[in-house]
Amino acid sequence: MEDFRRIADRIAADIAAGRLRPGQQLPPQRVFARRRRISASTAERVYGELVRRGLVVGEVGRGTFVRAAPAPPGGRALAEPAGAAPVNLELNYPVADGQAELLAPALAPLLRPGALTEALRPAAADGTPEARAAAADLLAVPGWRPDPGQVLFTGNARQAVAAALVHLVPPGGRAGVEELTYPLVRDIAARLGRTLVPLAMDAFGLRPDAIAAAHRSAPLAALYLQPTLHNPTSVSMSGERRERIAEVVRELGLPVIEDRIWSFLRPALPLAARAPEQVYVVDGLSKRVAPGLTAGFLVVPPGRVAALADAVRSGGWNAGRFALQAAVRWAGDGTVTRLVAAKRADAARRQLLVRRELDGFAVRADPRACYAWWELPAPWRADTFTAAAAAHGIALTPGTAFAVNPRHSPSAVRLGLASVPEPVLSRAVRVLAELARGGG
């Protein structure tokens, strides 16, 4: 029987030569198998290989299509800024007016020689008592404040996710995630040799029955979830949904990594308040404050602090002492509170702008979020629309970037609203609306 890779090589050659054009649909696998006189399982492996190479994308209920452009290294479709488009709606770091002026006063005392010498020393995973207390205050919401003794620090929130995965999931182990998830979590898991298992979602977020079903199929070592302002859909779970998920993970004894990086825009009681023995909370300063001088937070269940601290140290993920001291000062003088208020107001204005410009389209967005999830009208697909937008000087993130199973990619794009000036955003979204309506 002919090796599936050789067949995939020939399809790849057809794509490279232009015999198969971007956006062109491949035949259903059963038809492909019949035409090539190969087994259905071989056809499935051919299509899987083409997906792995980034040459085609599968869309639920629609079929498999030649990608609009080659995937970048690592197989991630525009998950990180490409740098080619002048209007970048991939990046999503909110910046408040006068942010630098607000941040500068707290840094000045740290730049004096004696203080700077201390600030440049390495920091332990558990930081300092002052840093733990400041982090606990920053993360607190009505009804929950973490115990400062259970707080650890990393260089950023992504490193906190990595440390938690290393600690909770053995090499080759399985971690359940929402079927659409933060792209860099896919990269982190792949580099660490952990397998992500996509779990079904509905209009209210992750389905509790999907957790139990996946765990019965083959045990999961942990879950990674975004219950508040899920990226990319901006869905926030209701209290009832959170309680049901907490019940399921308690019943299964399943640890949870709860990513709350966007929760400052919409405070809500975390899963950790409902299942404190199961949940590891991840958060950070990059969105609240700024990405250039940041720290990640890990709130660890009782009795697990030492083991997580070992994981942070072994990965080289410790936070810098300078960043921790700056965070203590920003929290103590009210700077973070003022920045959060400004960024909430900014997000609300930008959501109003998007609702106005994309009126009539299927756009899912929380009015407090810094991003919007746009389910594209037919005949557009995520890859072709992203390519067309790039031709108009606008970079978007296609649904492909968030799909854990690349064969089941939604025909949608995420718009990052936070990183460009409002007038630029307004013009860009207006261009995208005209493009979606067929104006080209």
Stockholm file with secondary structure:
# STOCKHOLM 1.0

chainA/1-440         MEDFRRIADRIAADIAAGRLRPGQQLPPQRVFARRRRISASTAERVYGELVRRGLVVGEVGRGTFVRAAPAPPGGRALAEPAGAAPVNLELNYPVADGQAELLAPALAPLLRPGALTEALRPAAADGTPEARAAAADLLAVPGWRPDPGQVLFTGNARQAVAAALVHLVPPGGRAGVEELTYPLVRDIAARLGRTLVPLAMDAFGLRPDAIAAAHRSAPLAALYLQPTLHNPTSVSMSGERRERIAEVVRELGLPVIEDRIWSFLRPALPLAARAPEQVYVVDGLSKRVAPGLTAGFLVVPPGRVAALADAVRSGGWNAGRFALQAAVRWAGDGTVTRLVAAKRADAARRQLLVRRELDGFAVRADPRACYAWWELPAPWRADTFTAAAAAHGIALTPGTAFAVNPRHSPSAVRLGLASVPEPVLSRAVRVLAELARGGG
#=GR chainA/1-440 SS CCCHHHHHHHHHHHHHHTSSCTTCEECCHHHHHHHHTCCHHHHHHHHHHHHHTTSEEEETTTEEEECSSCCCTTSCSSSSCCSCCSEESSCCCCCCTTHHHHHHHHHGGGGSHHHHHHHTSBCCTTCCHHHHHHHHHHHCBTTBCCCGGGEEEESSHHHHHHHHHHHHSCTTCEEEEESBCCHHHHHHHHHHTCEEEEECEETTEECHHHHHHHHHHSCCSEEEECCSSCTTTCCCCCHHHHHHHHHHHHHHTCCEEEECTTGGGSCCCCHHHHCTTTEEEEEESTTTTCSSSCCEEEECCTTCHHHHHHHHHHHTCCCBHHHHHHHHHHHHTTHHHHHHHHHHHHHHHHHHHHHHHTTTSEEECCTTCSEEEEECCTTCCHHHHHHHHHHTTEECEEGGGTBSSTTSBCSEEEEECSSSCHHHHHHHHHHHHHIIIIIC
#=GC SS_cons         CCCHHHHHHHHHHHHHHTSSCTTCEECCHHHHHHHHTCCHHHHHHHHHHHHHTTSEEEETTTEEEECSSCCCTTSCSSSSCCSCCSEESSCCCCCCTTHHHHHHHHHGGGGSHHHHHHHTSBCCTTCCHHHHHHHHHHHCBTTBCCCGGGEEEESSHHHHHHHHHHHHSCTTCEEEEESBCCHHHHHHHHHHTCEEEEECEETTEECHHHHHHHHHHSCCSEEEECCSSCTTTCCCCCHHHHHHHHHHHHHHTCCEEEECTTGGGSCCCCHHHHCTTTEEEEEESTTTTCSSSCCEEEECCTTCHHHHHHHHHHHTCCCBHHHHHHHHHHHHTTHHHHHHHHHHHHHHHHHHHHHHHTTTSEEECCTTCSEEEEECCTTCCHHHHHHHHHHTTEECEEGGGTBSSTTSBCSEEEEECSSSCHHHHHHHHHHHHHIIIIIC
//
